[in-house]
Amino acid sequence: MTTHSLSAWIGEQPVGTLSYHDDTGRFSFDYEQSWMTNSGAYPISPALPFRRPENQTDELHSVNVRRFFENLLPEGRALEDAAAAHRVAKGNLFGLLRWLGQESTGALALLPEGTLPSRVEPIVHEITFEELSERIQDRANRPFTVWDGRVRMSIAGYQDKLAVYVDEEGKLFLVEGQLVSTHILKPEPMNPKLSRLVANEHFCLKLAAALGIPSAEVEILRVPEPVLMVKRFDRIKHTRHVERLHAVDSCQALNLSVNHKYEHNFGSGRDVANIRDGVSFERLFSIAPLTQSQAATRMALIRWAILQYLIGNSDAHGKNISFLVEPGGLRLAPAYDLVSVCIYPDIEHEFALAIGDEFDMTKVRAFDWADFSDRCSIERRLLVREMNRMIKALRIQLPTLLSLPNYIEEERAMLQKISDLALQQAERLEIDAKMIAKVVIE
């Protein structure tokens, strides 16, 4: 039977070979010797070290490889559109990577064997606001990710997204080949239950930054439809080129499949609610020893957890937190995909990750925060101190953020709801913070 292979590159450096073996249905990834001996090199994932453990079977290695690369693909309709555009089954991981792997999240570029990155022809397509507006309006008939007959997005996630290059004049371009994107465009979702999501995410990211959480840089474009333009944290724009930075999300860092991005990986039905094998806060904190500064990572994760509670982001799952991969270890990436989900009455409000043992935001109390602290090995005094700091900063920053000129009148009414919710949550948290140290957990 045939073995199919793709070469993995980071910049002009060959990193390794991804192979799919027809006879066994297994995957393998083998690093290039030149990459492993490079002083600036690093494994592409904690689950794929330079040297395989001696007791690791080919089958287990294949599982680890599949998990890592599956997490690079889009989800939901975006995956269906990509599969349909290239006439590849949704379950055909290698086939999808063959078409979508040239530019995904992080630094890896997957190319056919024998193809050099420098030989890939650069392709540029300028997108005007008029064309972008037309495509947004026509999403029911034409997939937003397919332009010029080609899938232009391989960014993981469910929302409509388009990776673009933004030049010094603010012009937008679809790019391929040697050229890479610098920003991601996210229009309003087609689901009417999620109205004003662009302003919602913009506001929550600005709030996070104001509370001391490094966050993705964003702005709202009016084409005239609102579009959130997010600066990619895994790209650095230089004068003559764009540098890719390697990154993994927490599913990849924990060696979990995309199906485990929620702590309740089988859902929250009564018969499966006790199964919690997905990403959890306890698991997130277990990544800290792999980072360049455990203390800084743990503090950043504490702030990230408190923020989700304050803004009511019940959908803060394992693919919404990432780490940059560097020779010295992992480094927590800026926050992204921050949304106040709980202001939408018709959307699921169960937390993606439990606080302690509680998934219901309205039922989280001091006991649950103490449980969270103990599970994640956080000193309770440190947690309480950070809660009080963020509560104080929240009350100071919200009026300023609400007065930003970025929003139209209809959006301001929705943002006021987010502000009211956050202040309500802050008031509850302030009360609970006084009791956390006294909680006894047997």
Beta strands, then each sheet from edge to edge (+ up, - down):
strand 1: 3-10
strand 2: 13-21
strand 3: 26-31
strand 4: 108-112
strand 5: 123-127
strand 6: 146-147
strand 7: 150-151
strand 8: 162-166
strand 9: 172-176
strand 10: 183-187
strand 11: 218-222
strand 12: 226-231
strand 13: 235-237
strand 14: 242-244
strand 15: 247-249
strand 16: 322-326
strand 17: 329-332
strand 18: 350-355
strand 19: 358-360
sheet 1: 3+ 2- 1+ 4-
sheet 2: 5+ 9- 8+ 10- 12+ 11-
sheet 3: 6+ 7-
sheet 4: 13+ 14-
sheet 5: 15+ 16- 17+
sheet 6: 18+ 19-
end
